[in-house]
Amino acid sequence: MSSPALHAFGLRRRFRHPSGDVEVLRGLELSVDAGELVTVSGRSGSGKSALLALLSGFDEPDAGRVLLAGVPIDGAPPWHTCAVLPQALGLSAELTVAENVALPLRLRPGGEDIEQRVRGLLTDLGVAQLADRYPGEVSFGQQQRVALARAVSGRPKVLLTDEPTAHLDSGSIPAVLELLRDCASQGAAVIVATHDDAVHAIADRRVRLVDGVLAAA
Ligand SMILES: Nc1ncnc2c1ncn2[C@@H]1O[C@H](COP(=O)(O)OP(=O)(O)OP(=O)(O)O)[C@@H](O)[C@H]1O
C-alpha cells in the first residue's frame, strides 16, 4: 500500500509567553492523499497557520512527525515537493511578478516552457497585465494571486495555502478555486486553511481545528 502524500501525527506545538505558555497543537493527526483537497477551518487563533508552518517544515514541532510520501521532513522541503502560500505571501521584492512565479521552475527545470507556464497562470488569475511590475507596485490582493501562482507553478506534490481568498473581491475568487481544484485533479495533495465557505464548498474533505486537534467539520 502506498503512503499518503502527507501524513502528520502526534503533532504538538507550544508557544512561550511571559503571561503563560499556550499549547496550540496537542497531538494532532492528519493524512491527505495525492489528488485530495482538504480544507481546515477553526476560529481565529486556533492554530491553523501554526499547523501549516509545521507541515511545510518552516517550524518544528515539540513532538510528532510530518512525513511526505512516507519520508520524514527535515527542514523545509524543495518547492516541487511541498509549496506554500503563507499568509505573509513571502514574494521576493527584488523580482518582478513574472520572475517570482518562474522561480520554482528555474530552480528545477522540468522541460516545460517556463514563459508559457507563467503567462498561463497569471492570465488564469487575472493578473497577467502586472507581469513586469514588482510586488511593491501591486495591491495586496494582486500579490496574493501572484504568490499562489508561484506556489503552484512547479507542480508541487503537496500544496499548503493559508487563507488564499482572504484579500480578494468576489469576482477574483472563482479563478483561485478553479486553480486549487486543478492542482488536486493533477495529483497534488492540497491543504487550505480558510474561513471562506466558498473554499470549503470545493473540498473533498473538511476538517476543523478545535482544542489543538482536528475533527471532521
Ligand atoms: N511565533 C509565535 N509565538 C508565540 N505565539 C504564537 C506564535 N505563532 C502563533 N502564536 C499563537 O498561537 C495561536 C495560533 O495562532 P495561528 O496564527 O496559528 O492561528 P490561526 O488559526 O491561523 O488564526 P487566524 O485564523 O486568525 O489566522 C495564537 O494564540 C497565536 O497568538
The ligand as an ORCA input file, in Angstrom:
! r2SCAN-3c Opt
* xyz 0 1
  N       5.592     32.589     16.886
  C       4.656     32.627     17.822
  N       4.973     32.957     19.084
  C       4.049     32.975     20.042
  N       2.753     32.667     19.858
  C       2.376     32.341     18.625
  C       3.288     32.310     17.530
  N       2.619     31.949     16.417
  C       1.346     31.778     16.790
  N       1.191     32.006     18.114
  C      -0.056     31.864     18.871
  O      -0.589     30.588     18.547
  C      -2.001     30.655     18.387
  C      -2.399     30.158     16.998
  O      -2.016     31.124     16.035
  P      -2.288     30.889     14.482
  O      -1.705     32.058     13.771
  O      -1.811     29.548     14.103
  O      -3.887     30.933     14.444
  P      -4.871     30.837     13.179
  O      -5.852     29.767     13.463
  O      -4.072     30.718     11.937
  O      -5.583     32.264     13.261
  P      -6.227     33.205     12.095
  O      -7.459     32.485     11.597
  O      -6.524     34.468     12.834
  O      -5.172     33.381     11.025
  C      -2.396     32.083     18.681
  O      -2.820     32.158     20.022
  C      -1.130     32.865     18.476
  O      -1.119     34.014     19.259
*
